[in-house]
Amino acid sequence: MDEERLARIALTWLFEPGTRAVVRLVREFGAAGALRHLLAGKVSDHRLRATVESRLAAGDPWQVALDAAEQTERLGARVVIPTDPEWPTRLRSLDQLTLSGTDRRVDQETAPPLCFWVRGAWPLGEALQRSVAVVGSRAATPYGLHVATEIAFGLAERDWTVVSGGAFGIDAAAHRGALNAGGLTVAVLACGVDRPYPVGNTALFDRIADVGLLVSEWPPGAEPLRPRFLIRNRVIAAATAGTLVVEAAARSGATQTLRRAIAMKRPSMVVPGPVTSAMSVGAHELLREYPEARLVTGVPHVLEEVGRIGADLAPPVRGPERPQDGLDDDSALILESVPRRRPAGPDVLAARTGLDLRTALRKLSLLEQLGLVLRRDDGFLLAPAATRSGRAASARPAR
């Protein structure tokens, strides 16, 4: 493994991914040069110096990088860096990611990754080129699991990659939906690719590694520490064409993923849930707080947001077509006045509707041709087909 790649591994071990000051040093001196400056204490940032001094007590960064490289090879994984052809180009958006109204470090340190560990045969950039993030609550409801599975299945059927975080609940449902469709899915982890978390999803991760990709910014053996999930979320938002939240409680990390997508002006979508469900409180707040967030209910809506402009449009929502849908106002008025049981004569119907007798007769003939009314010796009755297709049940009987 070349020096540049080893240096990026060492820097990832020294500092949590996304640290902007480290990324600036790498761009100025290269990864190897930045590492040497840091180890020699030749940086003005006292926080960086303090972190290096603390981490050196745990080992030599170059040796740690060599050990991680060997472990990566044993896993059958690979380290991908920005100069590799398979590096995802959308990650450049993280340079401009700024989150207002927060002083948390995880919301400020949102620089692009230095490298990725990848398990799986697909080229990373190709896998993410046509991709949608589907994220949500771990404690998902049956409703949320159903929706996530159906949307992921539909996206995979249309050759879109489904990206999620591998967690229980909505994440796992999204991965399984894509896999069941024979499609591609990518799990972006908050720990090493050799120890997927949660352990209960081990079989799912193995299947993803076989036909999709496991991706992480942390070296093999890294633990799934709580802040790392939020650090990871910026990658999910940046690497995909759009982010969809299916269910999210008030404090769900999925809401943070969507906020990052919104800040980068990416298509941001939310599936509504029951207003009585605690698992949809966060999702509904996103719709209230951000006008940019779009309410979606299925694959056609998602494709309209992330697909080709003017081409991937969701069909308009329409109820079943009925014979009376195309009637003019006078014909519809006559139809509403025709009784269902006791026939009414044309003069009675004309009086009810306020139409002249000649117009009433003409409209009744039209309705008869359409099969909506029946002619009897003593007048007209509503046809059974018209009743079944939804004519108002409040039509008054003839007197």
PLY file of the C-alpha trace (Angstrom):
ply
format ascii 1.0
element vertex 399
property float x
property float y
property float z
element edge 398
property int vertex1
property int vertex2
end_header
0.00 0.00 0.00
1.41 3.39 -1.04
2.48 6.06 1.45
-0.41 8.40 0.66
-2.96 5.70 1.40
-1.19 4.66 4.61
-1.03 8.28 5.73
-4.77 8.70 5.25
-5.35 5.56 7.33
-3.10 6.96 10.05
-4.88 10.32 10.03
-8.25 8.58 10.28
-6.94 6.74 13.33
-5.64 9.96 14.91
-8.74 12.09 14.26
-12.44 11.41 13.79
-13.55 11.73 10.15
-14.85 15.11 9.04
-12.29 17.20 10.98
-11.94 20.29 8.76
-8.53 21.37 10.03
-7.06 17.97 9.13
-8.60 18.04 5.65
-7.12 21.52 5.09
-3.66 20.24 6.06
-4.01 17.30 3.68
-4.94 19.61 0.82
-1.96 21.84 1.58
0.75 19.24 2.18
-0.70 15.94 0.99
-1.68 13.21 3.45
1.90 12.06 4.15
3.14 15.64 4.54
0.23 16.55 6.81
0.93 13.52 9.00
4.60 14.44 9.32
3.73 18.02 10.27
1.33 16.79 12.91
3.77 14.26 14.38
6.47 16.94 14.51
4.12 19.39 16.25
4.46 21.87 13.38
0.83 22.98 13.39
-0.64 26.06 15.02
-3.95 24.47 16.00
-3.54 23.53 19.67
-6.48 21.09 19.53
-4.80 19.09 16.79
-1.52 19.02 18.73
-3.30 17.90 21.90
-5.13 15.11 20.06
-1.89 13.84 18.50
-0.08 13.84 21.85
-2.92 11.89 23.43
-3.18 9.33 20.61
0.58 8.71 20.44
0.31 7.06 23.84
-1.69 4.30 22.12
0.81 3.57 19.36
2.76 4.78 16.34
0.36 6.02 13.61
2.47 4.60 10.75
2.56 1.17 12.37
-1.16 1.35 13.12
-1.76 2.12 9.44
0.37 -0.85 8.34
-1.50 -3.16 10.70
-4.84 -1.83 9.42
-3.69 -2.35 5.83
-2.83 -5.97 6.53
-6.13 -6.55 8.28
-7.98 -4.94 5.37
-6.31 -7.33 2.95
-7.18 -10.34 5.11
-10.83 -9.25 5.08
-10.88 -9.07 1.31
-11.70 -5.37 1.62
-9.98 -2.34 0.11
-9.14 1.25 1.02
-10.51 3.84 -1.40
-9.12 7.40 -1.48
-10.15 10.53 -3.47
-7.61 9.94 -6.25
-9.07 6.51 -7.06
-11.40 6.25 -10.08
-14.17 4.79 -7.91
-14.27 7.72 -5.46
-17.84 9.17 -5.29
-17.80 12.66 -6.82
-20.88 13.91 -4.92
-18.86 13.98 -1.69
-17.38 17.30 -2.79
-20.62 18.88 -1.56
-19.40 18.36 2.02
-16.95 21.22 1.50
-19.92 23.61 1.49
-21.97 21.88 4.18
-22.74 24.30 7.00
-25.39 23.71 9.64
-26.70 26.85 11.29
-27.95 27.21 14.83
-25.73 24.57 16.40
-22.45 24.56 18.27
-22.04 20.80 18.45
-18.76 19.57 17.08
-20.42 16.85 15.03
-22.42 19.54 13.21
-19.35 21.67 12.54
-16.80 19.02 11.55
-18.47 17.93 8.31
-15.52 17.86 5.89
-15.28 15.18 3.17
-13.82 11.79 4.13
-10.11 11.07 3.84
-10.73 7.46 2.80
-13.21 4.60 2.88
-12.95 0.93 3.74
-15.08 -1.00 1.26
-16.23 -4.63 1.23
-17.88 -5.83 -1.96
-17.07 -6.08 -5.65
-18.95 -3.07 -7.02
-16.96 0.12 -7.75
-18.07 2.54 -5.05
-18.69 5.55 -7.30
-20.66 3.50 -9.82
-22.82 1.99 -7.10
-23.67 5.44 -5.72
-24.21 7.21 -9.05
-27.96 6.41 -9.12
-28.71 6.07 -5.43
-31.32 7.09 -2.89
-30.86 7.07 0.88
-33.75 5.44 2.75
-33.45 6.01 6.49
-35.64 6.09 9.56
-36.37 4.91 13.06
-34.82 1.82 14.63
-38.01 1.15 16.60
-40.10 1.13 13.45
-43.80 0.29 13.30
-45.24 -2.37 10.98
-46.48 0.50 8.81
-43.00 1.98 8.50
-41.36 -1.37 7.79
-43.91 -2.08 5.05
-43.46 1.30 3.39
-39.65 1.17 3.55
-39.58 -2.34 2.08
-41.99 -1.47 -0.73
-40.18 1.74 -1.72
-36.75 0.11 -1.61
-38.03 -2.84 -3.67
-39.49 -0.47 -6.26
-36.33 1.63 -6.48
-34.14 -1.44 -6.89
-36.46 -2.76 -9.61
-35.79 0.47 -11.50
-32.00 0.12 -11.13
-31.57 2.62 -8.31
-29.16 1.77 -5.49
-30.68 1.86 -2.00
-28.34 3.33 0.62
-28.90 3.11 4.36
-27.08 2.65 7.66
-27.60 -1.04 8.42
-29.47 -0.44 11.68
-32.54 -2.27 12.92
-35.92 -1.00 11.78
-36.24 1.14 8.66
-32.59 0.74 7.61
-32.75 -3.05 7.61
-36.15 -3.02 5.85
-34.72 -0.81 3.10
-31.70 -3.08 2.58
-33.89 -6.19 2.49
-36.36 -4.63 0.09
-33.56 -3.88 -2.38
-32.02 -7.33 -1.97
-35.37 -9.05 -2.47
-35.75 -7.18 -5.76
-32.34 -8.44 -6.87
-31.03 -4.89 -6.74
-28.00 -3.14 -5.32
-27.78 -1.81 -1.77
-25.01 -0.06 0.17
-24.70 -0.01 3.96
-22.68 2.92 5.32
-21.45 1.87 8.76
-20.36 3.73 11.89
-17.76 1.08 12.77
-15.26 -1.19 11.06
-16.48 -3.25 8.10
-15.32 -6.37 9.94
-17.68 -5.88 12.88
-21.02 -4.67 11.56
-23.36 -3.23 14.14
-25.89 -4.34 15.30
-24.77 -7.93 15.67
-28.32 -9.11 15.06
-27.98 -7.98 11.44
-24.84 -10.03 10.79
-26.53 -12.27 8.22
-27.90 -9.20 6.45
-24.44 -7.59 6.34
-22.90 -10.77 4.93
-25.51 -10.79 2.17
-24.90 -7.11 1.42
-21.14 -7.73 1.20
-21.77 -10.56 -1.28
-23.96 -8.62 -3.72
-23.63 -4.98 -2.67
-21.23 -2.90 -0.59
-20.31 -2.34 3.05
-18.64 1.05 3.50
-17.01 2.73 6.49
-14.72 5.66 7.27
-13.26 3.77 10.22
-10.57 1.05 10.06
-11.26 -2.61 10.81
-11.94 -3.20 14.49
-13.32 0.30 15.10
-16.19 0.38 17.60
-19.64 1.86 16.90
-19.38 4.83 19.26
-22.50 7.01 19.53
-21.08 10.20 17.87
-19.92 8.15 14.89
-23.48 7.56 13.74
-24.03 11.29 13.26
-20.60 11.62 11.60
-21.59 8.79 9.26
-24.92 10.42 8.40
-23.26 13.26 6.48
-21.84 10.67 4.05
-25.25 9.07 3.49
-26.73 12.48 2.69
-23.85 13.62 0.48
-23.20 10.47 -1.52
-26.78 9.95 -2.72
-29.03 11.73 -5.20
-31.67 12.27 -2.50
-32.64 11.28 1.04
-35.94 9.76 2.14
-37.08 9.54 5.78
-39.76 6.90 6.26
-40.30 7.10 10.02
-38.49 9.21 12.59
-39.17 9.86 16.25
-38.57 13.28 17.79
-34.86 12.60 18.48
-34.14 10.23 15.61
-30.75 10.42 13.90
-32.61 10.11 10.59
-33.81 13.69 10.99
-30.16 14.79 11.17
-29.43 12.96 7.91
-32.25 14.83 6.17
-31.14 18.18 7.61
-27.71 17.58 6.08
-29.29 16.74 2.74
-31.38 19.92 2.90
-28.30 22.00 3.74
-26.61 20.61 0.60
-29.76 21.36 -1.45
-30.33 17.70 -2.23
-33.82 16.29 -2.84
-35.21 15.67 0.64
-38.33 13.56 1.13
-40.53 12.45 4.02
-43.18 9.73 4.19
-46.05 10.89 6.44
-47.31 8.63 9.20
-50.31 8.59 11.54
-50.48 11.79 13.61
-50.95 9.55 16.65
-47.65 7.70 16.10
-44.62 8.72 18.18
-42.46 7.19 15.45
-43.59 9.86 12.97
-43.30 12.95 15.18
-39.82 13.80 13.89
-40.82 13.16 10.28
-43.80 15.49 10.54
-41.69 18.20 12.20
-39.31 18.05 9.24
-42.21 18.76 6.89
-43.33 21.67 9.07
-39.85 23.13 9.55
-38.45 22.84 6.03
-40.48 23.93 2.99
-37.85 22.17 0.86
-38.83 18.75 2.26
-41.32 17.01 -0.01
-44.07 14.71 1.17
-43.93 11.43 -0.77
-46.06 8.30 -0.58
-44.39 5.86 -2.96
-41.81 5.14 -5.62
-43.33 7.42 -8.31
-43.04 10.42 -5.98
-39.45 9.56 -5.06
-38.43 9.19 -8.71
-40.04 12.52 -9.53
-37.71 14.16 -6.99
-34.45 12.39 -7.88
-35.00 11.38 -11.51
-34.73 13.23 -14.79
-36.38 16.64 -14.86
-39.62 16.48 -16.82
-39.26 12.74 -17.50
-39.74 10.85 -14.23
-43.03 12.51 -13.30
-45.42 10.80 -10.92
-48.83 10.14 -12.52
-51.64 12.35 -11.19
-53.73 10.77 -8.46
-57.15 9.88 -9.85
-60.05 7.84 -8.59
-61.68 5.17 -10.75
-63.27 6.58 -13.91
-67.08 6.57 -14.01
-69.45 6.96 -16.97
-70.92 10.17 -15.50
-67.53 11.89 -15.11
-67.82 13.54 -18.54
-71.39 14.78 -18.18
-72.23 18.43 -18.66
-73.85 20.30 -15.78
-77.46 19.91 -16.98
-77.03 16.15 -17.56
-75.43 15.68 -14.14
-78.28 17.65 -12.53
-80.92 15.48 -14.23
-79.03 12.30 -13.23
-79.02 13.37 -9.59
-82.77 13.84 -9.71
-83.69 10.46 -11.25
-85.12 8.15 -8.56
-83.89 4.65 -7.90
-87.17 2.84 -7.22
-90.34 4.60 -8.42
-90.13 6.03 -11.98
-90.46 9.79 -12.50
-91.75 11.40 -15.67
-89.81 13.98 -17.69
-92.11 16.80 -16.54
-91.46 15.93 -12.87
-87.69 15.82 -13.45
-87.77 19.12 -15.34
-89.63 20.74 -12.45
-87.15 19.38 -9.91
-84.12 20.64 -11.80
-85.51 23.91 -13.07
-84.79 22.94 -16.68
-87.27 23.33 -19.53
-89.01 20.13 -20.64
-87.25 20.01 -24.01
-83.79 20.17 -22.39
-84.80 17.56 -19.80
-85.95 15.15 -22.54
-82.71 15.65 -24.49
-80.56 15.01 -21.42
-82.60 11.96 -20.43
-82.03 10.46 -23.89
-78.28 11.02 -23.51
-78.28 9.40 -20.07
-80.25 6.45 -21.44
-77.68 5.96 -24.23
-74.91 5.95 -21.62
-76.72 3.26 -19.64
-77.17 5.52 -16.62
-80.99 5.64 -16.62
-83.75 3.21 -17.66
-86.88 4.24 -19.57
-90.17 2.87 -18.31
-93.75 3.40 -19.52
-94.39 5.82 -16.68
-91.01 7.57 -16.56
-87.33 7.03 -15.83
-85.38 5.09 -13.19
-81.73 5.19 -12.22
-79.87 2.22 -13.77
-78.17 -0.21 -11.33
-74.80 0.52 -12.96
-75.13 4.20 -12.09
-75.83 3.35 -8.46
-72.77 1.10 -8.25
-70.51 3.72 -9.84
-71.25 6.27 -7.18
-74.29 8.45 -7.87
-75.32 10.28 -4.75
-77.39 8.00 -2.55
-79.44 10.98 -1.38
-81.52 11.20 -4.58
-85.11 11.71 -3.51
-87.77 9.18 -4.55
-90.64 10.35 -6.74
-93.80 11.36 -4.94
0 1
1 2
2 3
3 4
4 5
5 6
6 7
7 8
8 9
9 10
10 11
11 12
12 13
13 14
14 15
15 16
16 17
17 18
18 19
19 20
20 21
21 22
22 23
23 24
24 25
25 26
26 27
27 28
28 29
29 30
30 31
31 32
32 33
33 34
34 35
35 36
36 37
37 38
38 39
39 40
40 41
41 42
42 43
43 44
44 45
45 46
46 47
47 48
48 49
49 50
50 51
51 52
52 53
53 54
54 55
55 56
56 57
57 58
58 59
59 60
60 61
61 62
62 63
63 64
64 65
65 66
66 67
67 68
68 69
69 70
70 71
71 72
72 73
73 74
74 75
75 76
76 77
77 78
78 79
79 80
80 81
81 82
82 83
83 84
84 85
85 86
86 87
87 88
88 89
89 90
90 91
91 92
92 93
93 94
94 95
95 96
96 97
97 98
98 99
99 100
100 101
101 102
102 103
103 104
104 105
105 106
106 107
107 108
108 109
109 110
110 111
111 112
112 113
113 114
114 115
115 116
116 117
117 118
118 119
119 120
120 121
121 122
122 123
123 124
124 125
125 126
126 127
127 128
128 129
129 130
130 131
131 132
132 133
133 134
134 135
135 136
136 137
137 138
138 139
139 140
140 141
141 142
142 143
143 144
144 145
145 146
146 147
147 148
148 149
149 150
150 151
151 152
152 153
153 154
154 155
155 156
156 157
157 158
158 159
159 160
160 161
161 162
162 163
163 164
164 165
165 166
166 167
167 168
168 169
169 170
170 171
171 172
172 173
173 174
174 175
175 176
176 177
177 178
178 179
179 180
180 181
181 182
182 183
183 184
184 185
185 186
186 187
187 188
188 189
189 190
190 191
191 192
192 193
193 194
194 195
195 196
196 197
197 198
198 199
199 200
200 201
201 202
202 203
203 204
204 205
205 206
206 207
207 208
208 209
209 210
210 211
211 212
212 213
213 214
214 215
215 216
216 217
217 218
218 219
219 220
220 221
221 222
222 223
223 224
224 225
225 226
226 227
227 228
228 229
229 230
230 231
231 232
232 233
233 234
234 235
235 236
236 237
237 238
238 239
239 240
240 241
241 242
242 243
243 244
244 245
245 246
246 247
247 248
248 249
249 250
250 251
251 252
252 253
253 254
254 255
255 256
256 257
257 258
258 259
259 260
260 261
261 262
262 263
263 264
264 265
265 266
266 267
267 268
268 269
269 270
270 271
271 272
272 273
273 274
274 275
275 276
276 277
277 278
278 279
279 280
280 281
281 282
282 283
283 284
284 285
285 286
286 287
287 288
288 289
289 290
290 291
291 292
292 293
293 294
294 295
295 296
296 297
297 298
298 299
299 300
300 301
301 302
302 303
303 304
304 305
305 306
306 307
307 308
308 309
309 310
310 311
311 312
312 313
313 314
314 315
315 316
316 317
317 318
318 319
319 320
320 321
321 322
322 323
323 324
324 325
325 326
326 327
327 328
328 329
329 330
330 331
331 332
332 333
333 334
334 335
335 336
336 337
337 338
338 339
339 340
340 341
341 342
342 343
343 344
344 345
345 346
346 347
347 348
348 349
349 350
350 351
351 352
352 353
353 354
354 355
355 356
356 357
357 358
358 359
359 360
360 361
361 362
362 363
363 364
364 365
365 366
366 367
367 368
368 369
369 370
370 371
371 372
372 373
373 374
374 375
375 376
376 377
377 378
378 379
379 380
380 381
381 382
382 383
383 384
384 385
385 386
386 387
387 388
388 389
389 390
390 391
391 392
392 393
393 394
394 395
395 396
396 397
397 398
